[in-house]
Amino acid sequence: MSTKSETPKKVDSPANNNDNTKIDLEEQSVPHTPKGGVKRILTPSPVLRYQCLKKSRQLSGDMADSKELETLEEAMLSQGTITVEPAYVSVPMDPRDITRIANELKLIMLPEIRSVIKDEVPDTQSIVDNAVDSAVRRISETLVKEVSSLKTENSVLKIENDNLKKSVTKLQDRVVKLEMIADDSEQYSRRNCIRITGIPEVKDEDTDQIVLKMARDLNVDMKLEDIDRSHRVGKAHTGRARAVLVKFSTYRARRNLYSKRMELRNSQNWSGIFINEDLTARRSEILFITRRYVRAKLLKSSYSYDGRIYVRDLADTKHSITVVEDLRRFGELPLRETEMEIDSASTSTSRPT
């Protein structure tokens, strides 16, 4: 059976009539098998196929037909069916050109910008001045109020401070009076006691017998019952004898021995031995300072009697000393004695137990 073929012809595709685009189709004749006739089928041309693939790739981004697209593009380029659009080349500009362009734009646009600003904000300076004046006025008013408040508060605090100073002064005076009262009471509790210094210290000694022997040598009538308690005071030191604190049963017994203290200077057995009253720490310090005045030739003598401190000036006038400030009228001490001497003079004020 012979096959009849017809010449391919171009047919308008009804699919794209809305876009007024004509698509080239090629008509091919192929055998039709049951009857042996010829069936006409339409296939797109290479150009149409290329355009469809390219459009589909741009819309959907599908890369599945990229190889076929490249093959068609190479074939049509070789046949001259399509042409390649020239690519644009970016050439870098000279910085001087950029500056020149910017200056020209500035000259063109600046007057217009100023005009717009002037139209929109006609009195900028006045607005700024008013805003500044308003802010300064508010700040000034606030500062005036705060200063006034601080002045008032300061006045109140000053009054309170003056009242506190007066209260502190009263309390200090009261404390001094209470300290004097407490010191007087403590000294009165020591009125039956004396301190004997300079007696060599011997192991297992009997201080009661030492005191009785001293009383006999000084022709003082004294019995063991007259001694309530006697012992060494302070910590033991090598080569230094501690003082003996003696508490008598009666003030009379204590006075009898204390009145003979000056005779110890002429005694052969008790040379270098001294009898002193048992003073409080405060009165011991005052007595020590009076002796410094005597060494400095500012006073003639100083001593204690019944817990009170007395001095005699260079005119041999007797004065009672209750506080250190009472000595200022006799002059100022030279800076030869140190604080260590004051501390050493404040001997232990331990009481008999």
C-alpha positions as CSV (number, residue, x, y, z in Angstrom):
1,M,0.0,0.0,0.0
2,S,1.3,3.3,-1.0
3,T,1.4,6.2,1.4
4,K,0.4,9.7,0.3
5,S,2.1,12.6,1.9
6,E,1.2,16.2,1.8
7,T,3.3,19.3,2.0
8,P,3.5,20.7,5.6
9,K,1.7,23.9,6.0
10,K,1.4,26.6,8.7
11,V,-1.8,26.6,10.7
12,D,-2.9,29.2,13.3
13,S,-3.2,27.7,16.7
14,P,-6.6,28.6,18.4
15,A,-4.9,28.4,21.8
16,N,-3.2,31.8,21.5
17,N,-5.8,33.8,19.5
18,N,-6.5,36.0,22.5
19,D,-2.8,37.3,22.4
20,N,-2.9,37.7,18.6
21,T,0.1,35.5,18.5
22,K,0.6,33.0,15.6
23,I,2.3,29.7,16.4
24,D,4.0,27.7,13.7
25,L,2.8,24.1,13.5
26,E,4.1,21.5,11.2
27,E,1.6,19.0,9.7
28,Q,3.0,15.5,9.4
29,S,1.3,12.4,7.8
30,V,1.6,9.1,9.5
31,P,0.0,5.8,8.6
32,H,-3.4,5.1,10.1
33,T,-3.6,1.5,11.0
34,P,-6.9,-0.1,10.8
35,K,-7.9,1.2,7.4
36,G,-4.4,2.1,6.0
37,G,-5.4,5.7,5.5
38,V,-3.4,8.8,6.5
39,K,-3.9,10.6,9.8
40,R,-2.8,14.2,10.2
41,I,-1.1,15.3,13.5
42,L,0.3,18.8,14.4
43,T,3.6,19.2,16.1
44,P,5.2,22.5,17.3
45,S,8.1,24.0,15.4
46,P,11.5,24.3,17.1
47,V,11.1,28.0,17.6
48,L,7.7,27.5,19.3
49,R,9.1,24.7,21.4
50,Y,12.0,27.0,22.4
51,Q,9.7,29.9,23.3
52,C,7.4,27.6,25.4
53,L,10.2,26.0,27.3
54,K,11.8,29.4,28.0
55,K,8.5,30.9,29.1
56,S,7.8,27.9,31.3
57,R,11.2,28.2,32.9
58,Q,10.7,31.9,33.7
59,L,7.3,31.4,35.2
60,S,7.8,28.2,37.2
61,G,11.6,28.0,37.6
62,D,11.5,24.4,36.6
63,M,14.9,23.3,35.4
64,A,13.9,19.8,34.2
65,D,14.0,20.8,30.4
66,S,17.1,22.9,30.7
67,K,19.1,20.5,28.5
68,E,16.5,20.5,25.7
69,L,16.3,24.3,26.0
70,E,20.0,24.7,25.6
71,T,20.1,22.3,22.6
72,L,17.3,24.3,20.8
73,E,19.0,27.6,21.6
74,E,22.3,26.4,20.1
75,A,20.5,25.1,16.9
76,M,18.6,28.4,16.4
77,L,21.6,30.5,17.1
78,S,23.5,28.6,14.5
79,Q,20.6,29.0,12.0
80,G,20.2,32.7,12.8
81,T,16.6,32.2,13.9
82,I,17.2,34.0,17.2
83,T,19.8,36.6,18.2
84,V,21.5,37.2,21.5
85,E,20.8,40.6,23.2
86,P,24.0,42.4,24.1
87,A,24.8,42.4,27.8
88,Y,25.2,45.6,29.6
89,V,28.7,46.2,31.0
90,S,29.1,48.2,34.3
91,V,32.0,50.6,34.1
92,P,33.2,52.0,37.4
93,M,33.0,55.8,37.7
94,D,35.8,58.1,38.7
95,P,35.3,59.6,42.3
96,R,35.7,63.1,40.8
97,D,32.7,62.4,38.5
98,I,30.6,61.3,41.5
99,T,31.6,64.5,43.4
100,R,30.7,66.6,40.4
101,I,27.4,65.0,40.0
102,A,26.6,65.4,43.7
103,N,27.5,69.1,43.7
104,E,25.3,69.7,40.6
105,L,22.4,67.9,42.3
106,K,23.0,69.9,45.4
107,L,22.9,73.2,43.5
108,I,19.7,72.1,41.7
109,M,17.8,70.7,44.8
110,L,19.0,72.9,47.7
111,P,17.0,76.0,46.8
112,E,13.9,73.9,46.4
113,I,14.4,72.1,49.7
114,R,14.9,75.5,51.5
115,S,11.8,76.8,49.9
116,V,9.8,73.8,51.1
117,I,11.2,74.1,54.6
118,K,10.5,77.8,54.7
119,D,6.9,77.2,53.6
120,E,6.4,74.4,56.1
121,V,8.2,76.1,59.1
122,P,8.1,79.8,58.4
123,D,9.5,80.9,61.9
124,T,11.8,78.2,63.1
125,Q,14.0,80.6,65.2
126,S,11.0,82.0,67.0
127,I,9.8,78.5,67.9
128,V,13.2,77.4,69.1
129,D,13.5,80.6,71.2
130,N,10.1,80.1,72.7
131,A,10.8,76.5,73.5
132,V,14.1,77.4,75.2
133,D,12.5,80.2,77.2
134,S,9.8,77.9,78.4
135,A,12.2,75.2,79.4
136,V,14.5,77.7,81.2
137,R,11.5,79.2,83.0
138,R,10.3,75.8,84.2
139,I,13.8,74.8,85.4
140,S,14.2,78.2,87.2
141,E,10.8,77.8,88.9
142,T,11.8,74.2,90.0
143,L,15.2,75.4,91.3
144,V,13.6,78.3,93.2
145,K,11.2,75.9,94.9
146,E,14.0,73.4,95.8
147,V,16.3,76.1,97.1
148,S,13.5,77.5,99.3
149,S,12.7,74.0,100.5
150,L,16.4,73.4,101.3
151,K,16.7,76.7,103.2
152,T,13.7,75.8,105.3
153,E,15.1,72.3,105.9
154,N,18.5,73.7,106.8
155,S,16.9,76.1,109.3
156,V,15.1,73.2,110.9
157,L,18.2,71.1,111.0
158,K,20.2,74.0,112.5
159,I,17.7,74.4,115.3
160,E,17.8,70.6,115.9
161,N,21.6,70.6,115.8
162,D,21.8,73.4,118.4
163,N,19.3,71.5,120.6
164,L,21.4,68.4,120.2
165,K,24.6,70.2,121.1
166,K,22.9,71.5,124.3
167,S,21.6,68.1,125.1
168,V,25.1,66.6,124.5
169,T,26.7,69.2,126.7
170,K,24.2,68.5,129.5
171,L,24.8,64.8,129.1
172,Q,28.6,65.2,129.2
173,D,28.3,67.3,132.4
174,R,26.0,64.7,133.8
175,V,28.4,61.9,132.9
176,V,31.3,63.8,134.5
177,K,29.3,64.2,137.7
178,L,28.3,60.6,137.7
179,E,31.9,59.6,137.2
180,M,32.9,61.8,140.1
181,I,30.2,60.2,142.3
182,A,31.3,56.7,141.2
183,D,34.9,57.6,141.9
184,D,34.1,59.0,145.3
185,S,32.2,55.8,146.2
186,E,35.0,53.6,145.0
187,Q,37.6,55.6,146.9
188,Y,35.5,55.4,150.0
189,S,35.4,51.6,149.7
190,R,39.3,51.7,149.7
191,R,39.6,53.9,152.8
192,N,40.8,51.0,154.9
193,C,43.5,49.9,152.4
194,I,47.1,50.9,151.9
195,R,49.8,49.8,149.4
196,I,53.3,49.0,150.5
197,T,56.0,49.1,147.8
198,G,59.7,48.1,147.8
199,I,59.4,44.9,150.0
200,P,61.5,42.1,148.5
201,E,59.3,39.2,147.3
202,V,60.1,35.8,148.7
203,K,58.5,32.5,147.8
204,D,55.9,31.2,150.3
205,E,56.0,34.5,152.2
206,D,53.4,35.5,154.8
207,T,52.5,39.1,154.0
208,D,50.4,39.5,157.2
209,Q,53.6,38.8,159.3
210,I,55.6,41.3,157.2
211,V,53.0,44.0,157.9
212,L,53.0,43.2,161.7
213,K,56.8,43.3,161.8
214,M,56.8,46.7,160.1
215,A,54.2,48.0,162.6
216,R,56.4,46.8,165.5
217,D,59.5,48.5,164.1
218,L,57.5,51.7,163.8
219,N,56.1,51.4,167.3
220,V,52.5,51.0,166.1
221,D,50.2,48.9,168.3
222,M,48.8,46.3,165.9
223,K,47.5,42.8,166.1
224,L,46.7,40.1,163.5
225,E,43.0,40.7,164.0
226,D,43.6,44.3,162.7
227,I,44.5,42.9,159.3
228,D,41.5,41.8,157.3
229,R,43.5,40.7,154.2
230,S,46.9,41.2,152.6
231,H,48.5,40.0,149.3
232,R,50.7,40.9,146.4
233,V,49.0,42.6,143.5
234,G,49.8,42.4,139.8
235,K,51.7,39.9,137.7
236,A,55.0,38.6,139.0
237,H,58.1,40.0,137.3
238,T,61.6,38.7,137.5
239,G,63.8,41.1,139.5
240,R,60.9,43.4,140.4
241,A,58.9,43.1,143.6
242,R,55.2,43.6,143.5
243,A,53.3,45.9,145.8
244,V,51.6,44.5,148.9
245,L,47.9,45.5,149.2
246,V,46.7,45.5,152.8
247,K,43.1,45.9,153.9
248,F,42.7,46.6,157.7
249,S,39.7,45.6,159.8
250,T,39.2,49.2,160.9
251,Y,40.0,52.7,159.5
252,R,41.7,53.4,162.8
253,A,44.3,50.6,162.4
254,R,45.0,51.7,158.9
255,R,45.5,55.4,160.0
256,N,47.8,54.4,162.8
257,L,50.3,52.7,160.4
258,Y,49.8,55.2,157.5
259,S,50.7,58.1,159.9
260,K,54.1,56.6,160.5
261,R,55.1,56.3,156.8
262,M,57.6,59.2,157.0
263,E,59.6,57.4,159.6
264,L,60.5,54.6,157.1
265,R,63.1,56.9,155.6
266,N,65.2,56.8,158.8
267,S,64.5,53.1,159.5
268,Q,67.5,50.7,159.1
269,N,65.3,47.7,158.2
270,W,62.8,49.4,155.9
271,S,64.9,51.8,153.9
272,G,63.5,52.2,150.3
273,I,60.1,51.0,151.5
274,F,57.1,53.3,150.8
275,I,53.5,53.3,152.2
276,N,50.8,54.8,149.9
277,E,47.1,55.1,150.0
278,D,45.1,52.7,147.8
279,L,43.7,55.2,145.3
280,T,41.4,54.7,142.3
281,A,42.9,54.6,138.8
282,R,41.8,58.2,138.2
283,R,43.3,59.6,141.4
284,S,46.5,57.6,140.9
285,E,47.0,59.2,137.5
286,I,46.3,62.7,139.0
287,L,48.8,62.1,141.8
288,F,51.4,60.9,139.3
289,I,51.0,64.1,137.2
290,T,51.4,66.3,140.3
291,R,54.7,64.6,141.0
292,R,55.8,65.4,137.5
293,Y,55.0,69.1,138.3
294,V,57.2,68.7,141.4
295,R,60.1,67.3,139.4
296,A,59.7,70.2,136.9
297,K,60.0,72.7,139.8
298,L,56.5,74.0,139.2
299,L,55.3,72.8,142.6
300,K,56.9,72.3,145.9
301,S,55.3,69.0,146.9
302,S,52.3,66.8,146.4
303,Y,50.6,64.0,148.4
304,S,47.3,62.3,149.1
305,Y,45.3,62.1,152.4
306,D,42.1,60.1,152.9
307,G,41.8,59.7,149.1
308,R,42.2,63.4,148.3
309,I,45.1,64.9,146.3
310,Y,46.9,67.9,147.7
311,V,49.8,70.1,146.4
312,R,51.8,72.9,147.7
313,D,52.9,75.6,145.3
314,L,56.3,77.4,145.4
315,A,54.9,79.8,148.0
316,D,54.0,76.8,150.2
317,T,50.3,77.3,149.8
318,K,48.1,74.2,150.0
319,H,45.7,73.4,147.1
320,S,43.2,70.5,146.5
321,I,43.3,68.9,143.1
322,T,40.2,67.0,141.8
323,V,40.9,67.0,138.1
324,V,44.0,67.3,135.9
325,E,42.8,70.7,134.6
326,D,43.3,72.1,138.1
327,L,47.1,71.9,137.5
328,R,47.1,74.2,134.5
329,R,47.3,77.3,136.7
330,F,50.8,76.2,137.8
331,G,52.1,76.2,134.3
332,E,52.7,73.7,131.4
333,L,54.9,70.6,131.8
334,P,57.9,70.2,129.6
335,L,57.7,67.5,127.0
336,R,60.2,65.2,128.6
337,E,57.9,62.6,130.2
338,T,56.3,60.1,127.8
339,E,52.9,58.4,127.8
340,M,54.7,55.3,128.9
341,E,55.6,56.9,132.2
342,I,52.0,57.8,132.7
343,D,51.0,54.2,132.1
344,S,53.6,52.9,134.5
345,A,52.4,55.3,137.1
346,S,48.8,54.0,136.9
347,T,49.6,51.0,139.0
348,S,47.1,48.1,139.4
349,T,44.1,49.0,141.3
350,S,43.2,45.5,142.3
351,R,41.4,45.2,145.6
352,P,41.7,42.6,148.3
353,T,39.6,39.5,147.8
